[in-house]
Amino acid sequence: MALKMFAAIYVGSSELSLNIFEINGRKSFKRIDGISRFIELGKDTYSNGALSTSSIKQVCEVLGDFKKKMKEYQITEYRAYATSAVREAKNSEIILETIKRTTNIDVKILSNSEQRYIIFKGLIAKSENFSQIASKNTALIDVGAGSIQISLFDKNNLIVSENMPIGAVRIRDYLSIIGNKSGRLDQVIAEFVDNDIGTFRNIYLNDKEIKNIVAVGEIVKSFGKIVPEIDLTERISNDQFDKIYNRATKLSPLELSEKYGIPFERATLILPNVLIYKSLLNNCKAESIYVPNVTFCEGIVASYMDEGSRVVFSHDFTEDIVASAYNLSKRYKCNQRHLEAVSELALKIFDSVRKPYGMDKQERLLLKIAAILHDCGNFISMHNGAMSSYHIIANTEIIGLSHTERMEVANIVKYNIHYLPAKEKILAELGDCDYMVIAKLVAILRIANILDKSHLQKIEDVSITIKDDNLIISALTYDDISLEAGLFEARADFFEQVYGIRPILRLKRSVK
């Protein structure tokens, strides 16, 4: 199989990186070259809300150097991603346009959930024993410059993923303001961090103990450098971490940089990182920290290989997204049997119209997530459950979905109940959402939902075919389904408007 060259570009909050990879067909990838430059973009954004003109110029100069390196390897395939420093900047559109005009590199801004999903793919691609580690209660911790992401796994299933705005740069810069007014800076930081992590523990952990912490992120790799007398491998015990903690709290960033050869910009972030992990160890009662050797750029190439099934991973990433949705539905006390019935019916309808109407597997996933979450708002308001569901989904990150995809799910759930106006009337509130994707999936969800209106799963053995401009839904029932059948026709009207075919319900009645 021919080798393929690929470039991964990461525009992070404190570092810009280019990695050149050699991809071996559908099997593996190998890093063959790379460049990194420290630029503290996060300091601009988190302090001033925007990147300065000089910072944008620096970014363009560095990316220009990256472009030259890519030409050396004759690379045509690449992915370039920016994270929180650009994402949260008020002038993000200007930044991307300037980069494109200056370097001809297309940079995409990742949502937080997309960012964490990519590093997770890199972890799966690089770590052969992750499944073994995650078989016990495990917390995957990604400490970034602007925030930390905590994803909980049990028996290799993703239970929950939560983001907290207490990243290393935020902590360092915020507390530098009050540090000279306090005693020990590390104690001040510890109190600041413990507040949010303690809240997370109370909501999601209760008395549950986390056996392992898996730590990813650029700074964590420097931990071993400040305790050279300890042979740190992938696993850091509590005793070993205490030695790291003691050294990080006693030495200044300048001393860490000069004594252990750590770039000063990175050295300034070691103490915030160490204190975050110390708080996590204390609150989660974990036995150890695993530090897999994975970078964000490796996550980018793994994600690229996962596109279009260029590589076959043993881990099913889609199931992580679905598991996140199911756990969210359980948090809001949804009827799980109803959700499963609606999801199954919706996907059967989708699969029957998928090819003729040009819909893809991502739209199928959005429909499934919408089916799982369509009733979550009833926990807040039985009177206006659809709008409550909309707001819950719009304000809850679902790992693996972009902001736009999450908002499409929120709108599908909203218009499952509410009237869907013409595109022109809601264009402003839709933002980047695709109106026709929403309309097509709403039409399906309305049919699937009404067929279990009683929440009693009255129909079974469902089969669906398209014949003579009709969508024939055949099913077996043992019960009186007057409620479902009576409401079916109104939902069929909208489906026919969207797809041009009429849903017809054909039931075979039987007696138990």
C-alpha positions in Angstrom: 0.0 0.0 0.0 1.4 3.4 -1.0 2.4 5.8 1.8 0.6 9.1 2.1 2.0 12.4 3.5 -0.2 14.5 5.7 0.2 17.7 7.8 -1.5 18.5 11.1 -1.5 22.1 12.2 -2.5 23.1 15.7 -3.1 26.8 16.6 -3.3 26.5 20.4 -3.6 28.9 23.2 0.1 28.9 24.1 1.7 27.0 21.2 1.5 26.6 17.4 2.6 23.2 16.1 3.1 21.6 12.7 3.6 17.8 12.5 4.3 15.9 9.3 3.0 12.4 9.2 3.5 9.4 7.0 0.2 7.4 6.8 0.5 3.7 6.0 -2.8 3.0 4.2 -5.5 2.0 6.7 -3.1 0.8 9.4 -1.0 3.4 11.1 0.8 6.7 11.0 4.3 7.9 11.9 5.5 11.4 12.7 8.5 12.2 10.5 9.0 15.9 11.1 7.6 18.9 13.1 7.9 22.5 14.2 6.6 24.2 17.4 6.5 27.8 18.3 5.4 29.3 21.6 3.0 32.3 21.2 0.7 33.1 24.2 -2.5 33.8 22.3 -4.6 32.9 25.3 -3.1 35.7 27.3 -4.6 38.2 24.8 -8.0 36.6 24.5 -8.6 35.7 28.2 -7.4 39.2 29.3 -8.7 41.5 26.5 -11.3 39.4 24.7 -9.5 39.6 21.3 -6.1 38.9 19.7 -4.0 42.0 19.2 -2.7 43.0 15.7 0.8 42.0 16.7 -0.3 38.5 17.8 -2.2 38.0 14.6 0.9 39.0 12.7 3.0 36.5 14.7 0.6 33.7 13.9 0.7 34.5 10.2 4.5 34.5 10.2 4.7 31.1 12.0 2.0 29.6 9.7 4.0 31.0 6.7 7.0 29.0 8.0 4.7 25.9 8.3 3.6 26.4 4.7 7.2 26.3 3.5 7.9 23.1 5.5 4.8 21.5 3.9 6.0 22.5 0.4 9.3 20.7 1.2 7.4 17.5 1.6 5.0 18.3 -1.3 2.0 17.9 1.0 -1.5 18.6 -0.4 -3.6 17.0 2.4 -3.7 18.8 5.8 -6.0 19.9 8.6 -5.5 23.1 10.5 -7.4 23.7 13.7 -7.6 26.5 16.2 -8.9 26.1 19.8 -10.1 28.3 22.6 -7.8 31.4 22.2 -9.2 32.0 18.7 -12.6 30.5 19.4 -13.3 33.0 22.2 -11.7 36.0 20.5 -14.2 38.6 19.4 -12.2 39.1 16.2 -12.0 35.4 15.3 -13.4 35.9 11.8 -10.8 38.6 11.1 -8.1 36.3 12.4 -9.2 33.4 10.0 -9.5 35.8 7.0 -6.1 37.3 7.7 -4.5 33.9 7.9 -6.1 32.7 4.7 -5.1 35.9 2.8 -1.6 35.9 4.1 -0.7 32.1 4.1 -3.5 30.5 2.0 -4.0 28.1 4.9 -7.6 27.3 5.8 -7.9 27.2 9.6 -11.1 25.8 11.2 -12.1 26.8 14.7 -13.0 23.8 16.8 -15.8 23.8 19.4 -14.7 22.6 22.8 -16.4 19.2 22.3 -14.8 18.7 18.9 -11.4 19.6 20.3 -11.6 17.1 23.1 -13.0 14.5 20.7 -10.0 14.8 18.5 -7.5 14.3 21.3 -9.5 11.3 22.4 -9.1 9.8 19.0 -5.4 10.3 19.2 -5.3 8.6 22.5 -7.2 5.6 21.2 -4.9 5.4 18.1 -1.7 5.6 20.2 -2.6 3.8 23.4 -2.9 0.1 23.2 -3.9 -0.4 26.8 -6.6 2.4 27.1 -9.4 -0.1 27.1 -7.8 -2.0 29.9 -7.3 1.2 31.9 -10.9 2.4 31.2 -12.4 -0.9 32.3 -12.4 0.5 35.8 -13.8 3.9 36.8 -11.5 6.2 34.9 -11.3 10.0 34.4 -9.8 11.3 31.2 -8.5 14.8 32.0 -7.5 17.2 29.3 -6.0 20.4 30.8 -5.9 23.2 28.3 -4.9 26.8 28.5 -8.5 28.0 28.9 -10.4 25.1 30.4 -10.2 21.5 31.6 -12.4 18.7 30.3 -13.2 15.8 32.5 -14.6 12.6 30.8 -15.7 9.7 33.0 -15.5 6.1 31.8 -16.8 3.0 33.4 -16.4 -0.5 31.8 -15.1 1.4 28.7 -18.4 3.3 28.4 -18.3 7.1 28.4 -20.5 8.2 31.3 -20.3 11.9 31.2 -18.0 14.7 29.8 -17.9 18.1 31.4 -16.0 21.3 30.7 -14.8 23.8 33.3 -13.3 27.2 32.6 -10.3 26.8 34.8 -7.5 26.2 32.3 -3.8 26.7 33.1 -3.4 30.1 31.4 -6.6 31.5 33.0 -5.5 30.4 36.4 -1.9 31.7 36.1 -3.0 35.1 34.7 -6.0 35.6 37.0 -4.1 34.7 40.1 -1.0 36.7 39.2 -3.2 39.7 39.9 -3.9 38.6 43.5 -0.7 36.6 44.1 1.3 39.5 45.5 -1.5 40.2 48.0 -1.5 36.7 49.3 0.7 34.3 51.2 1.6 31.2 49.3 0.4 31.4 45.7 0.0 27.6 45.5 -2.5 27.7 48.3 -4.5 30.4 46.6 -4.6 28.5 43.4 -5.5 25.3 45.2 -8.5 27.0 46.8 -9.6 28.4 43.4 -9.3 25.0 41.7 -10.8 23.0 44.5 -14.1 25.0 44.3 -15.0 23.9 40.8 -13.6 20.4 41.0 -15.3 19.9 44.3 -18.6 20.9 42.7 -18.0 18.4 39.9 -17.3 15.7 42.4 -20.5 16.4 44.3 -22.6 16.3 41.1 -21.1 13.4 39.3 -19.1 11.3 41.7 -20.9 11.4 45.1 -19.0 8.6 46.9 -17.7 6.9 43.8 -14.0 6.5 43.7 -12.0 7.0 40.5 -9.4 4.3 40.0 -7.4 6.0 37.3 -6.7 9.4 35.9 -5.6 9.6 32.3 -3.8 12.9 31.7 -3.4 14.4 28.3 -2.1 17.9 27.3 1.2 19.4 26.4 2.4 20.6 29.8 1.9 17.2 31.6 4.9 15.9 29.6 7.1 18.3 31.4 6.3 16.8 34.8 9.0 14.1 34.5 11.6 16.7 33.7 11.4 18.4 37.0 12.0 15.1 38.9 14.8 13.6 36.8 15.8 11.3 39.8 12.5 9.4 39.3 12.1 7.2 36.3 8.6 8.2 35.2 7.0 6.0 32.6 3.3 6.1 31.6 2.1 5.7 35.2 2.7 8.3 38.0 1.9 7.0 41.5 0.6 9.3 44.2 3.9 9.3 46.0 5.7 10.2 42.8 3.2 13.0 42.1 3.8 14.4 45.6 7.5 14.8 44.7 6.4 16.7 41.5 4.1 18.8 43.5 6.7 19.8 46.1 9.2 20.8 43.5 6.7 22.7 41.4 5.5 24.7 44.4 9.1 25.5 45.7 10.7 26.7 42.4 9.7 29.7 40.4 9.0 29.4 36.6 12.5 30.9 35.9 14.2 28.4 38.2 12.3 25.5 36.6 13.2 26.8 33.1 16.9 27.3 33.9 17.5 24.2 36.0 15.5 21.6 33.9 15.7 23.1 30.4 12.0 23.8 30.0 11.0 26.7 27.8 10.1 29.6 30.1 6.6 30.0 28.6 5.8 26.3 29.4 7.4 26.6 32.8 5.0 29.3 33.8 2.1 26.8 33.3 3.6 23.9 35.3 2.4 25.0 38.7 -1.2 25.6 37.6 -1.2 22.2 35.9 0.3 20.4 38.9 -2.3 22.0 41.2 -5.2 21.0 39.0 -4.0 17.4 39.0 -3.4 17.5 42.7 -7.0 18.7 43.3 -8.3 16.0 41.0 -6.3 13.3 42.8 -7.6 14.5 46.2 -11.2 14.8 45.0 -11.4 11.7 42.9 -9.3 9.5 45.3 -7.5 8.0 42.3 -4.7 5.5 42.7 -2.5 6.9 39.9 -2.1 9.1 36.9 -1.5 7.7 33.4 0.4 9.9 31.0 0.1 8.5 27.5 2.5 9.9 24.9 -0.1 11.6 22.7 -0.2 15.1 21.1 -3.0 17.1 19.7 -1.5 16.8 16.2 -1.6 13.0 16.6 -5.3 13.4 17.4 -5.7 15.5 14.2 -4.1 12.7 12.0 -6.2 10.0 13.8 -9.3 12.1 13.1 -8.4 12.5 9.5 -7.9 8.8 9.1 -11.2 8.2 10.7 -12.9 10.3 8.1 -14.4 8.2 5.4 -13.2 5.0 7.3 -9.5 5.4 6.2 -8.6 3.4 9.3 -10.5 0.8 11.3 -10.3 1.6 15.1 -11.2 -1.1 17.6 -13.1 1.7 19.5 -16.5 2.9 18.3 -16.4 6.7 18.6 -20.0 7.1 17.6 -21.1 5.1 20.6 -19.4 7.6 22.9 -21.6 10.4 21.4 -24.7 8.2 21.8 -23.7 7.2 25.4 -23.3 10.9 26.3 -26.8 11.6 25.0 -28.3 8.7 26.9 -26.6 9.8 30.1 -28.0 13.3 29.6 -31.4 11.8 29.2 -31.1 9.9 32.4 -30.0 13.0 34.3 -33.3 14.5 33.3 -35.4 11.4 34.2 -36.5 10.5 30.7 -38.5 7.4 30.0 -35.8 5.2 28.6 -38.1 2.6 27.0 -39.9 5.4 25.1 -36.6 6.9 23.9 -35.4 3.6 22.6 -38.7 2.9 20.8 -38.7 6.4 19.2 -35.0 6.1 18.3 -35.5 2.7 16.7 -38.6 3.8 14.7 -36.9 7.0 13.6 -33.8 5.3 12.3 -35.9 2.7 10.4 -37.7 5.6 8.6 -34.4 7.4 8.0 -32.8 4.3 6.5 -35.7 3.9 4.1 -35.3 7.4 2.7 -31.6 7.9 3.2 -30.3 7.1 -0.3 -33.2 8.6 -2.4 -32.9 11.9 -0.5 -29.1 12.1 -0.2 -28.7 12.0 3.6 -25.6 10.8 5.3 -24.5 8.9 8.4 -23.9 12.2 10.4 -27.5 13.2 9.8 -28.5 9.8 11.0 -26.5 10.3 14.2 -28.1 13.8 14.7 -31.6 12.2 14.4 -30.7 9.5 16.9 -29.4 12.1 19.4 -32.6 14.1 18.9 -34.7 11.0 19.5 -32.9 10.3 22.7 -33.2 13.9 24.0 -36.5 15.0 22.7 -38.3 14.7 26.1 -35.5 15.9 28.4 -37.1 19.3 28.9 -40.2 17.8 30.6 -38.0 17.6 33.8 -38.1 21.4 33.9 -41.5 22.2 32.4 -44.3 19.8 31.5 -46.1 22.8 30.0 -43.3 23.9 27.7 -41.1 20.8 27.5 -40.0 21.3 23.9 -38.5 24.7 24.5 -36.9 23.5 27.8 -35.4 20.6 25.8 -34.1 23.1 23.3 -32.4 25.2 26.0 -30.9 22.1 27.7 -29.4 20.8 24.5 -28.2 24.2 23.3 -26.3 24.8 26.6 -24.9 21.3 27.2 -21.8 20.1 25.3 -22.1 16.7 23.7 -18.6 15.3 23.1 -18.0 14.8 19.3 -20.6 17.2 18.1 -19.8 20.7 16.8 -21.7 23.7 18.1 -23.6 23.9 14.9 -24.6 20.2 15.0 -25.7 20.5 18.6 -27.9 23.5 17.7 -29.4 21.5 14.8 -30.3 18.8 17.3 -31.8 21.4 19.6 -33.9 22.8 16.8 -35.0 19.3 15.7 -36.3 18.7 19.2 -37.9 22.1 19.4 -39.8 21.8 16.1 -40.8 18.2 16.8 -43.6 19.9 18.8 -43.7 23.5 17.6 -44.7 24.7 14.1 -41.6 25.0 11.8 -41.8 28.4 10.1 -40.4 29.1 6.6 -36.7 29.5 6.5 -36.8 33.3 5.9 -38.7 33.8 9.2 -36.1 32.0 11.4 -32.9 32.6 9.4 -31.4 34.8 12.1 -32.0 32.4 15.0 -30.7 29.4 13.0 -27.2 30.8 12.6 -25.1 28.3 10.8 -27.6 25.5 11.1 -28.9 23.8 7.9 -32.6 24.5 7.6 -33.3 21.5 5.3 -31.4 19.1 7.6 -33.6 20.3 10.4 -36.8 20.0 8.3 -36.0 16.5 7.1 -35.2 15.1 10.5 -38.1 16.9 12.2 -40.5 15.2 9.7 -39.1 11.8 10.6 -39.0 12.4 14.4 -42.6 13.6 14.4 -43.8 10.3 12.8 -41.6 8.1 15.1 -42.6 10.0 18.2 -46.4 9.9 17.5 -46.2 6.1 17.0 -45.3 5.8 20.6 -47.4 8.7 21.9 -48.8 6.5 24.8 -45.2 5.6 25.8 -46.4 2.0 25.9 -44.6 0.6 22.8 -47.9 -0.8 21.3 -46.4 -1.7 17.9 -43.7 -4.1 16.9 -42.2 -5.9 13.9 -42.1 -2.6 12.0 -41.1 -2.7 8.3 -40.9 0.3 6.0 -41.0 0.4 2.2 -41.5 3.2 -0.4 -44.1 2.3 -3.0 -46.1 4.5 -5.4 -45.1 7.8 -3.7 -46.1 6.4 -0.4 -44.0 5.5 2.7 -45.6 2.3 3.9 -45.2 1.7 7.6 -46.3 -1.9 8.4 -46.5 -3.1 11.9 -48.0 -5.6 14.3 -50.0 -4.6 17.3 -51.8 -6.4 20.1 -53.3 -3.2 21.6 -55.8 -0.4 20.9 -53.7 2.3 19.1 -56.5 4.8 18.5 -54.4 7.5 20.1 -51.4 7.0 17.8 -53.5 6.4 14.7 -55.7 9.4 15.3 -52.7 11.8 15.5 -50.7 10.1 12.7 -52.3 11.9 9.8 -51.4 15.4 10.9 -47.7 14.4 11.2 -48.0 12.6 7.8 -49.0 16.0 6.2 -45.7 17.6 7.2 -43.6 14.6 6.1 -45.3 14.7 2.7 -44.5 18.4 2.4 -40.8 17.7 3.0 -40.3 14.5 1.2 -43.0 14.5 -1.4 -44.2 11.0 -0.3 -47.1 10.2 2.0 -46.6 8.0 5.1 -49.3 5.3 5.3 -49.8 3.3 8.5 -50.8 -0.3 7.9 -51.4 -2.4 11.0 -51.9 -6.1 11.5 -53.9 -6.6 14.7 -53.4 -9.7 16.8 -54.4 -11.1 20.2 -51.9 -12.1 22.8 
